[in-house]
């Protein structure tokens, strides 16, 4: 996988999608708001299926899905830092928890690639 495509692999997990909070629907979440920046396409069945698969990988590693995503990003030699977006101390602690388990095995990397293969979104402008 090229570094350009790799850098986008977990991009769609921003805005809480990776947290699993949308797996049970959007009612009561910001995705349900009229002017939400979260697009419905980002909550398509293929996306939510990928979240479930990634959650299983993370669970086997003793991590949260967010920690798994950070470990995946930070393993790349061209990545010098990872930007995190937290609103609470609990989210910050969750993000920092990745530091105790940064190494991904070749098998885990293959499983992550397979889990996300059908969940990639096309963010190119439509003309």
Secondary structure, DSSP 8 states (H G I E B T S, - for coil): --HHHHTTTTGGGGGGGGGTTTTT-STTSGGGSTT-SS-GGGGSHHHHHHHHHHHHHHHHHT--HHHHHHHHHHTSTT--------SSHHHHHHHHGGGG-----HHHHHHHHHHHGGG----S---
